[in-house]
Amino acid sequence: MRLSTILPSAAAAALCLVAAAPALAQDGGRASNVMFPIDIMAAPQGGGGGAAAGFQDRVRSFERNAPNRESFTLIGLDSKDGSGHFNAIFGGIPEGAGLSGGLQITSGKSIDNFELYGAMAFSVRKYQLYEVGAVVSPGGEGWGADARFRYLRRPKDNFFGVGPESMVETGVNPVNGLLFGGETNYDLEQRSFAGTLHYDFTKDLDIGVYVEHRSHSLYEGDDDGDPSIFAVYQPYYAGNPDILFPDPNGSRPIVPGLQEGTRYISYGAYLEYDARNNDDGLTKGGYVYARVASHDGTGDDDGTGLHDVGWVQTTFDLRGYLPLFSDRTSLAGRFFTDLNDPKGGSFIPFYSLPRLGGNSSLRGFDTFRFTGSNSLLFQLELRQTVMRFGDDEDKGLDVIAFGDAGQVWGHGFEVPAGSPLNFGEDFDSDFFEVDGGVGVAVRISKGFGIRADYAHSNEDDKVRLVFSRGF
């Protein structure tokens, strides 16, 4: 095996281990943020002694709200209070990458209300992330702004087709023997420039606006166990005759954005109200996230419509946590929807469409099992603490019973009237997919934990390990 093949995986594993060790000792407590325009969970300073207390002081975890929501954990390598210049990153690459970690180099608190940083992360599946940026606090306390450039490489994301009736197995046309549809994978290279401005009205309420420009390049996926995505699917363009009358003797499912790449600019606004309380045992309270955004293509129009990208997006994420008789028992529920409407004659690239399946949505299905213009998801969990670690209510062992129900609909482009592709274009309760399962979670702190889930669906049985307390 080539050294160039071994090194990325070895580096990812080593960085993940460096990051994971102190993360297991993290403690809670809110802290103001300088590095990103987001809320940070930080360990309280002082108290305790020895190595464990030192680890707790170094760990900070946070979420970014725009352009996309992302979560990271930072572990200070040369400082306990966030004033250092070197941080290990735990996580950092969104779902589908596997275990990931990396390194951040930052100016820290050297300059008041201003920070420069660079970061890189790698995963065990050879995904790569590089980011450089600057963060300022232009209007005093409450205000935050940032600008950043990011390069992301995802070499083998799963893809099963667009619409609610996508297939796991690749079909074979009986007339000509050609393959069509089913599971495949793709390699996506993404470059983006983004800027965000936000204001924390209260400790619970954050409102912001953002703008981003993305460019993508699409290649064959690295997983040779699947057929080529370009062999079993065909690209969307407005003049494609298969949109109106699919050819039963040789047509392949239509996928918008299945070409060399796309470029588009996005701008939008979001609101986050986070009233969750992790102070005593299991989570209580509620959470609301809402976002509206517009996306417009910036690629050259060559007359084929292959670069005519454009859509409007609306996202809602509502979560509630109800204690049942004590802090040891809780009923947690989540409603999530992502609605996308193509602008007249335009399309949405398939890799920018909502997806269900994986650690955070339909847990009994393959990662990114379902893709469509719109998604709807319900999740319900009954959580029970069976053991506390010492006298600390923030730390304990929980057992969970859960269920998920969700569906996608729409194809990412306007389907002409009379086309058979209209099937699956609208919401239909018959397309709901469901799963159920049980889990065990070890709560390490107010904001961090390790969780193992077993989920069953009509397609598969999945065992998932995540470094999270759950939604």
Buried (B, 14 or more C-beta within 10 A) or exposed (E): EEEEEEEBBEBBBEBBEBBBBBBBBBBBBEBEBBBBBBBBBBBBEEEEEEEEBBBBBBBBBBBBBBBBBBBBBBBBBEBBBBEBBBBBBBBBBBBBBBBBBBBBBBBBBEEEBBBBBBBBBBBBBBBBBBBBBBBBBEEEEEBBBBBBEBBBBBBBBBBBBBBBEBBBEBBEBEEEEBBBBBBBBBBBBBBBBBBBBBBBEEEBBBBBBBBBBBBBEBBBBBBEEBBBBBBBBBBBBBEBEBBEEBEEEEBBBBBBBBBEBBBBBBBBBBBBBBBBBBEBBBBBBBBBBBBEBBBBBEBEEEEEBBBBBBBBBBBEBBBBBEBEEEBBBBBBBBEBBBBBBBBEEBBBBBBBBBBBBBBBBBBBBBBBBBBBBBBBBBBBBBBBBEEBEEEEBBBBBBBBEBBBBBBBBBBBBBBEEEBEBEEBBEBEEEBEBBBBBBBBBBBBBBBBBBBBBBBBBEBBEBEBEBBBBBB
